[in-house]
């Protein structure tokens, strides 16, 4: 087999599995218990240096 065929076969099988596991891991990390405070804090970063009334 030439290199292209080997890489294409690998990406068609294991590449899909790896990408699916990465997606599930990211979703679980984002919605894990206890992360709400962190996400609320991060969402307020653009407004930290604003003065009221400006």
Helices and strands as residue ranges (DSSP letters): H 3-10, I 11-15, H 16-30, H 36-43, G 45-47
